[in-house]
Structure formats: structure tokens, C-alpha cells
Amino acid sequence: MGIVEGEPRLDLDYAEDSGCDTDMNVVMTESGGFVELQGTAEGAAFTPKQMDALVALAGQGIRRLIALQHEALEA
């Protein structure tokens, strides 16, 4: 994920990732614990508010992926 043109975005494609202002990797457990939280300012420093928005967005995406995994395993 990252900040592209001032906006937090999830699941960046190559063009977005290579040109983003901030690049972030987040790995979470199903219970919401962090395994990895790593952010790098590529073009401009990011604020605590932007970091919080990225972490919240990551949580949403990870919860969705976990739900999809559960559905697939139940099928």
C-alpha cells in the first residue's frame, strides 16, 4: 500500500508503487496483531495522520482477505 498523489491506496500496481510518495508493508494476524509494519517515505515524509490512515486501510484489506480465505476453505 502507499500514498499516491496524496491519497492512501491499497494493493498498488507497479506504476503506483514505483512512483508513490510513501510505501508501506503491513502484515497482520487474524486477531489484529502486527507481524510487520514497515513504511518508507519515497518522495515526501508522511504524517502520523497519514500513517494511521494507511494502517486502517491495511486492516480493512487484510480482514477482507481473511474472510475470502475462510469462504474458500468452507467451499
KATA-V491469 format. One record per residue. SS is DSSP state (H for helix, E for strand, - for the rest). PSI is psi as a letter, one per 20 degrees, with the letter a starting at -180 (NA if undefined). OMEGA is omega in whole degrees, 0 to 359 (* if undefined). Layout:
<<SS;PSI;OMEGA> <SS;PSI;OMEGA>>
This chain:
<<-;r;179> <E;a;175> <E;o;181> <E;p;181> <-;l;176> <-;i;183> <E;p;174> <E;p;180> <E;q;181> <-;q;173> <-;m;183> <-;q;171> <-;r;186> <H;g;183> <H;g;179> <H;g;183> <H;g;183> <H;i;182> <H;j;185> <-;q;177> <-;h;180> <E;p;178> <E;p;181> <E;q;174> <E;p;179> <E;p;174> <E;p;182> <E;q;174> <-;r;179> <-;h;180> <-;j;175> <-;j;177> <-;q;180> <E;p;171> <E;g;178> <E;p;174> <E;o;186> <E;p;179> <E;q;181> <E;p;174> <E;o;181> <-;g;182> <-;h;181> <-;q;178> <-;q;178> <-;q;183> <-;r;174> <H;h;178> <H;g;179> <H;h;178> <H;g;178> <H;g;179> <H;g;179> <H;g;180> <H;g;178> <H;g;178> <H;g;177> <H;g;179> <H;g;178> <H;g;181> <H;g;181> <H;g;177> <H;h;178> <H;g;178> <H;g;179> <H;g;179> <H;g;179> <H;h;177> <H;g;177> <H;g;178> <H;g;181> <H;h;180> <H;h;180> <H;h;183> <-;NA;*>>
